[in-house]
Amino acid sequence: MTTLTQSATWKALQAHTSQIPHMRTLFDQNPQRFEQMSVKACGLFLDYSKNRINSDTLELLFSLANEANLSEKISAMFKGDVINNTEQRSVLHTALRSKADQVIIAEGANIVPEVQQTLAKMAEFVESVQSGQWKGYTGKAITDVVSIGIGGSFLGPKIVSQALRPYWHAGLNCHFVANVDATSICEKLKGLNAETTLFVMSSKSFGTQETLTNTLSAKDWFLAQGATQQDIAKHFVAVTSNVTKATEFGMDANNIFPMWDWVGGRYSLWSAIGLPIALLVGMDNFKALLDGAHQMDEHFVSAPLAQNMPVIMAMLSVLYGNFHGAQSHVILTYDHYLRGLPAYFQQLDMESNGKSVTLNGTDVDYSTGPVIWGGEGTNGQHAYHQLLHQGTALIPADFIMPLQSHNPLGEHHDQLASNCFGQTQALMQGRTFEEALAELSNSKLDEQQKALIAKHKVMSGNKPSNTLLMDKLTPTTLGALIALYEHRTFVQGAIWQINSFDQWGVELGKQLGNDVLERIGADQDATELDSSSNALINLYRQGKL
Ligand SMILES: O=P(O)(O)OC[C@H]1O[C@](O)(CO)[C@@H](O)[C@@H]1O
């Protein structure tokens, strides 16, 4: 048994949460609830008043954070301590958005100058591609970028580029390939012109099967269009921490942008892995993105726990996961440009906190990371919101919305906002049997039928949600928003005493995948695995059922 579940605060929270009244009552009891339970930081506004909390709950949650030595753990990360203990690595994605004059030490050296040099190299490259100075093998400017990478080397560039669509440089388009399924790359290459296409291959390790295979296929395609081996340097660049492997693979040394072991894949969009973003939105906007994240870093390290946005959001998630039995958390973006964010936060949180042993190897006896999922509003309202309102699972929700649209059109944004706020209200207050019955008062149904229908219309309410607002979706507010969720994930991991920065489960999948690939290519049927795996491999080898 871990000491966490034996602590007095843990037990006090267990007792306390069962006595918290319905949120309707909490709002009736305290007219100041919104003012007291909202916080503004780095261009973001968080209303967390629609949660199953009162001041005692918050006090207990912050005690839990203090007992976990949260402040010490935060400073350990920021100063480069080796907190990823299973891979013996510092965790310094925050250094990627630090100020140029900061000194941050990893493995005995100040890493800020390298970060700045890489940003300068990116700036030079971005400028030359955007201006048309960078020419393809027939002397034409680049019109299309194909970004090849997977996991953090895909989701960050793709989702941030999508979110910053209004900032794209005219004349450049970007296509993202991640999956090893040939359909993905074949569909993306259709219609592209090799003379004007630039491939950015992103792989921290330079050893990921999908990315290597897709890059080789991209090279084959490029050469098949009439280009020669010497032309490759004008059309292929790589981002990696394994420069040796990239050069051995055939990448021109001048076309390699470095990154480092102290940056986790799912935290890497701030590094040169963000090159496709910078190519699309320009270096000034990329730096504004970094600046937004830096602002959130400063808030995270300096704000007291009770006003610290990432800490508040993390502790609320701990509350629901550990004391109310919630097993999933939904992210609902009320902005079409942010439609990819749930997938980004899904990798960030689930790859980080999907763990079941503590840092020192003890089995946890409490829930850790929830299932993260979601989508864009209002689409979800006509689909899975039904379960949020009336299902048996408790699913805390984050609603995210900019106050101003990049595309103001008639009443669209008013309607979008009213749906967003209306949903949080409905989740919180629900509908009682009496209210449902009253709504049926003018119907022609008899009393028995009315009672039956009313029963089906009851919504218990008391469903928690956060509402996150920003003036407008800009590179800066987006940077702050993503860093907010990074730190939220970190705080949860700190409470649960797990390593949020390794991913051994994912690594096993890679290993077994390679093993199966060998068996698929072997001369004889597979016989050494379990009967199901053998049979599936052999069916595949036959190519038909
Ligand atoms: O950048 P790489 O080394 O190709 O890895 C890609 C992704 O693979 C993972 O290790 C999981 O598959 C992620 O953490 C990482 O972002």
The ligand as an SDF file (V2000), in Angstrom:
LIG
                    3D

 16 16  0  0  0  0  0  0  0  0999 V2000
   10.3310   11.2850  -32.6730 O   0  0  0  0  0  0  0  0  0  0  0  0
   10.4580    9.7950  -32.6730 P   0  0  0  0  0  0  0  0  0  0  0  0
   11.7010    9.3350  -31.9960 O   0  0  0  0  0  0  0  0  0  0  0  0
   10.3400    9.2420  -34.0590 O   0  0  0  0  0  0  0  0  0  0  0  0
    9.2990    9.2110  -31.8160 O   0  0  0  0  0  0  0  0  0  0  0  0
    7.9750    9.4420  -32.1630 C   0  0  0  0  0  0  0  0  0  0  0  0
    7.0390    9.1720  -31.0080 C   0  0  0  0  0  0  0  0  0  0  0  0
    7.1820    7.8610  -30.5610 O   0  0  0  0  0  0  0  0  0  0  0  0
    6.8790    7.7950  -29.1760 C   0  0  0  0  0  0  0  0  0  0  0  0
    7.9860    7.3640  -28.4700 O   0  0  0  0  0  0  0  0  0  0  0  0
    5.7920    6.8370  -28.9610 C   0  0  0  0  0  0  0  0  0  0  0  0
    5.5980    5.9980  -30.0420 O   0  0  0  0  0  0  0  0  0  0  0  0
    6.4790    9.2090  -28.7940 C   0  0  0  0  0  0  0  0  0  0  0  0
    6.7650    9.5420  -27.4940 O   0  0  0  0  0  0  0  0  0  0  0  0
    7.2430   10.0090  -29.7810 C   0  0  0  0  0  0  0  0  0  0  0  0
    6.7320   11.2970  -29.8800 O   0  0  0  0  0  0  0  0  0  0  0  0
  1  2  2  0
  2  3  1  0
  2  4  1  0
  2  5  1  0
  5  6  1  0
  6  7  1  0
  7  8  1  0
  7 15  1  0
  8  9  1  0
  9 10  1  0
  9 11  1  0
  9 13  1  0
 11 12  1  0
 13 14  1  0
 13 15  1  0
 15 16  1  0
M  END
$$$$
